Amino acid sequence: MKLSDRLQLLLEQVPSGSRLADIGSDHALLPVAAVKSGRVPSAIAGEVNPGPYDAALRGVAEAGLGAKIAVRRGDGLEVLEPGEADCITIAGMGGSLIAAILERGQKLGKLAGVKTLALQPNVGEDNLRRWLLRSGWVLVSEHILEEDGKIYEILTAVPEGAEAAGTNEELYSERLLAGGNVALDQALLLEMGPLLLQAPNEVFAAKWQGEISKLESILASLARSELEAAEEKRSRIKLQIKRIAEVLECLPKDRP
């Protein structure tokens, strides 16, 4: 089965020769493609829910890869032994849930020996960036794409201090946006993506135009309230809209 563009791009973040663990693997599409393409020699597919777990078992069996892909049922990284994988992929969940899975796994020692995290949150990318920053992982790439009317981001991170990796201090240092005089502070970099802001494309612009529209709708709904809390929220939202709009105004008009 051909991978979606989203999963294909996620697969491309997996270093060749990795010991891969795909958490929340559903039909095990990613591990099957990774092994069949020769990108990895073997893989683990983890699922907590019985339906997707059974689907993963079927997918691996139909691909004839039962000897190379272990399908395991368990919650998050509990399917792994410490040191068993050096690349973990997690896709199709909210950023907060992915962060919670990684946090629990880290406390259990499941991230020992892991060299790469390739993550595709459906929402809440900023929450996931905050966890990576707090937990000593540094982003080495960020991708954004649109598929079937939805926008996805893929975040790839390595342990801070790893060879060829930068530092979070460098990544989130305050700076001016290229092509303008907008100051990018840590809060804005976490929200919009420090690497995406270095090379914004049309999908990036479309995402944040959409976010402005959502925030304006919230503002309109708050306009009817005279509560002090509502006024405070209106002020925060107006500032957020202003900051995003300033970034979009500075983007190159001939974006790739």
Order of alpha helices (4+ residues) and beta strands (2+ residues): alpha-beta-alpha-beta-alpha-beta-beta-alpha-beta-alpha-beta-beta-alpha-beta-beta-alpha-alpha-alpha
